[in-house]
Amino acid sequence: MDGSHGRVMMIILVATALFLAGRRFQRTMDTWAGWGKAVKTAADAAGKVPGAKSAAWGAFWRMVAVGAMTLLFLALVANTIRHM
């Protein structure tokens, strides 16, 4: 009886070790897949940066132009009111 209990205990230990190794392997594979997706997403985002930067600078300069035109218009209105 003693020998069979030892064999059952060894089978349980080996099965547990294989199960834990399989779980660790699956987690490693999932992590690598996630890393690959993150790299692809970062590359896609990096490709969009120049376009977004140019659009932001374009919007800034348009706002500067609109502000300058507004100041010019206000100065014209103030000058017109002063000469009335």
Backbone hydrogen bonds in HBPLUS format (Angstrom, degrees):
<---DONOR---> <-ACCEPTOR-->    atom                        ^
c    i                          cat <-CA-CA->   ^        H-A-AA   ^      H-
h    n   atom  resd res      DA  || num        DHA   H-A  angle D-A-AA Bond
n    s   type  num  typ     dist DA aas  dist angle  dist       angle   num
A0005-HIS N   A0001-MET O   3.11 MM   4  6.38 155.7  2.17 153.2 159.4     1
A0006-GLY N   A0002-ASP O   3.20 MM   4  6.41 153.0  2.28 143.3 150.3     2
A0007-ARG N   A0003-GLY O   3.05 MM   4  6.35 152.3  2.13 142.9 150.2     3
A0008-VAL N   A0004-SER O   2.98 MM   4  6.20 161.1  2.02 148.5 153.0     4
A0009-MET N   A0005-HIS O   2.94 MM   4  6.10 159.3  1.99 145.3 151.5     5
A0010-MET N   A0006-GLY O   2.91 MM   4  6.13 149.7  2.00 143.4 151.8     6
A0011-ILE N   A0007-ARG O   2.92 MM   4  6.18 157.1  1.98 149.8 155.7     7
A0012-ILE N   A0008-VAL O   2.93 MM   4  6.17 159.5  1.97 150.4 156.0     8
A0013-LEU N   A0009-MET O   2.96 MM   4  6.16 159.0  2.00 145.5 151.2     9
A0014-VAL N   A0010-MET O   2.86 MM   4  6.05 162.4  1.89 151.9 156.6    10
A0015-ALA N   A0011-ILE O   2.87 MM   4  5.98 163.2  1.90 148.9 154.0    11
A0016-THR N   A0012-ILE O   2.91 MM   4  6.04 156.0  1.96 146.6 153.5    12
A0017-ALA N   A0013-LEU O   2.90 MM   4  6.08 157.7  1.95 145.8 152.2    13
A0018-LEU N   A0014-VAL O   2.87 MM   4  6.10 161.5  1.91 152.2 157.2    14
A0019-PHE N   A0015-ALA O   2.86 MM   4  6.01 153.9  1.93 144.7 152.4    15
A0020-LEU N   A0016-THR O   2.91 MM   4  6.13 165.0  1.94 152.2 155.5    16
A0021-ALA N   A0017-ALA O   2.92 MM   4  6.10 156.2  1.97 146.9 154.0    17
A0022-GLY N   A0018-LEU O   2.88 MM   4  6.01 154.3  1.95 144.5 151.7    18
A0023-ARG N   A0019-PHE O   2.92 MM   4  6.19 153.9  1.98 148.6 155.8    19
A0024-ARG N   A0020-LEU O   2.97 MM   4  6.17 159.6  2.01 146.1 151.5    20
A0025-PHE N   A0021-ALA O   2.88 MM   4  6.07 154.9  1.94 146.1 153.4    21
A0026-GLN N   A0022-GLY O   2.90 MM   4  6.12 160.5  1.94 148.3 153.1    22
A0027-ARG N   A0023-ARG O   2.94 MM   4  6.18 159.0  1.98 149.3 155.1    23
A0028-THR N   A0024-ARG O   2.92 MM   4  6.13 151.8  2.00 144.4 152.4    24
A0029-MET N   A0025-PHE O   2.93 MM   4  6.23 157.2  1.98 151.3 157.1    25
A0030-ASP N   A0026-GLN O   2.95 MM   4  6.19 159.1  2.00 150.0 155.6    26
A0031-THR N   A0027-ARG O   2.93 MM   4  6.09 152.5  2.00 144.3 152.0    27
A0032-TRP N   A0028-THR O   2.96 MM   4  6.21 158.7  2.01 150.2 155.5    28
A0033-ALA N   A0029-MET O   2.98 MM   4  6.20 155.6  2.04 145.8 152.6    29
A0034-GLY N   A0030-ASP O   2.92 MM   4  6.13 157.0  1.97 146.1 152.4    30
A0035-TRP N   A0031-THR O   2.90 MM   4  6.11 151.3  1.98 146.1 154.2    31
A0036-GLY N   A0032-TRP O   2.96 MM   4  6.20 155.3  2.02 146.3 152.5    32
A0037-LYS N   A0033-ALA O   3.05 MM   4  6.36 155.7  2.11 147.6 153.7    33
A0038-ALA N   A0034-GLY O   2.93 MM   4  6.15 153.6  2.00 145.0 152.6    34
A0039-VAL N   A0035-TRP O   2.92 MM   4  6.18 155.5  1.98 150.8 156.8    35
A0040-LYS N   A0036-GLY O   3.06 MM   4  6.28 159.3  2.10 145.7 151.1    36
A0041-THR N   A0037-LYS O   2.87 MM   4  6.08 160.3  1.91 150.4 156.0    37
A0042-ALA N   A0038-ALA O   2.88 MM   4  6.04 157.1  1.93 146.1 152.6    38
A0043-ALA N   A0039-VAL O   2.92 MM   4  6.14 152.3  2.00 145.4 153.1    39
A0044-ASP N   A0040-LYS O   2.92 MM   4  6.19 156.0  1.98 148.4 155.1    40
A0045-ALA N   A0041-THR O   2.89 MM   4  6.11 157.7  1.94 147.9 154.3    41
A0046-ALA N   A0042-ALA O   2.83 MM   4  6.00 154.9  1.89 145.4 152.6    42
A0047-GLY N   A0043-ALA O   3.05 MM   4  6.25 142.4  2.20 139.6 148.9    43
A0048-LYS N   A0045-ALA O   3.02 MM   3  5.16 137.4  2.21  99.5 111.7    44
A0049-VAL N   A0046-ALA O   3.37 MM   3  5.27 147.7  2.48  95.9 104.6    45
A0052-ALA N   A0048-LYS O   3.05 MM   4  6.25 161.0  2.09 155.5 161.4    46
A0053-LYS N   A0049-VAL O   2.81 MM   4  5.94 157.5  1.86 158.9 165.6    47
A0054-SER N   A0050-PRO O   2.97 MM   4  6.12 163.4  1.99 148.6 152.6    48
A0055-ALA N   A0051-GLY O   2.97 MM   4  6.13 154.4  2.04 143.5 150.9    49
A0056-ALA N   A0052-ALA O   2.90 MM   4  6.05 153.5  1.97 144.0 151.1    50
A0057-TRP N   A0053-LYS O   2.98 MM   4  6.24 163.5  2.00 153.2 157.0    51
A0058-GLY N   A0054-SER O   2.94 MM   4  6.05 153.8  2.01 142.5 150.4    52
A0059-ALA N   A0055-ALA O   2.93 MM   4  6.14 156.3  1.99 146.3 152.2    53
A0060-PHE N   A0056-ALA O   2.94 MM   4  6.19 153.3  2.02 145.7 153.4    54
A0061-TRP N   A0057-TRP O   2.97 MM   4  6.21 165.8  1.99 153.3 155.6    55
A0062-ARG N   A0058-GLY O   2.96 MM   4  6.15 151.5  2.04 145.3 153.7    56
A0063-MET N   A0059-ALA O   2.94 MM   4  6.14 150.9  2.03 144.2 152.0    57
A0064-VAL N   A0060-PHE O   2.92 MM   4  6.27 151.8  2.00 148.2 156.5    58
A0065-ALA N   A0061-TRP O   2.95 MM   4  6.16 157.5  2.00 144.3 150.0    59
A0066-VAL N   A0062-ARG O   2.88 MM   4  6.12 158.3  1.92 148.0 153.9    60
A0067-GLY N   A0063-MET O   2.85 MM   4  6.00 157.3  1.90 146.8 153.4    61
A0068-ALA N   A0064-VAL O   2.91 MM   4  6.13 156.7  1.97 148.3 154.6    62
A0069-MET N   A0065-ALA O   2.92 MM   4  6.13 158.7  1.96 148.7 154.6    63
A0070-THR N   A0066-VAL O   2.89 MM   4  6.06 150.1  1.98 144.3 152.9    64
A0071-LEU N   A0067-GLY O   2.90 MM   4  6.17 160.8  1.94 149.8 154.6    65
A0072-LEU N   A0068-ALA O   2.93 MM   4  6.12 157.6  1.98 146.8 153.3    66
A0073-PHE N   A0069-MET O   2.88 MM   4  6.06 156.2  1.94 144.1 150.7    67
A0074-LEU N   A0070-THR O   2.85 MM   4  6.11 162.6  1.88 153.6 158.1    68
A0075-ALA N   A0071-LEU O   2.88 MM   4  6.06 155.4  1.94 146.2 153.3    69
A0076-LEU N   A0072-LEU O   2.90 MM   4  6.12 153.4  1.97 145.3 152.9    70
A0077-VAL N   A0073-PHE O   2.86 MM   4  6.13 158.5  1.90 151.8 157.6    71
A0078-ALA N   A0074-LEU O   2.83 MM   4  6.01 163.4  1.86 149.0 153.9    72
A0079-ASN N   A0075-ALA O   2.86 MM   4  5.98 156.0  1.92 145.0 152.1    73
A0080-THR N   A0076-LEU O   2.87 MM   4  6.06 151.3  1.96 143.9 152.1    74
A0081-ILE N   A0077-VAL O   2.90 MM   4  6.13 159.9  1.94 152.1 157.3    75
A0082-ARG N   A0078-ALA O   2.94 MM   4  6.08 155.1  2.00 144.9 151.9    76
A0083-HIS N   A0079-ASN O   3.13 MM   4  6.28 145.5  2.26 141.3 148.9    77
A0084-MET N   A0081-ILE O   3.31 MM   3  5.35 162.3  2.34 103.4 108.3    78
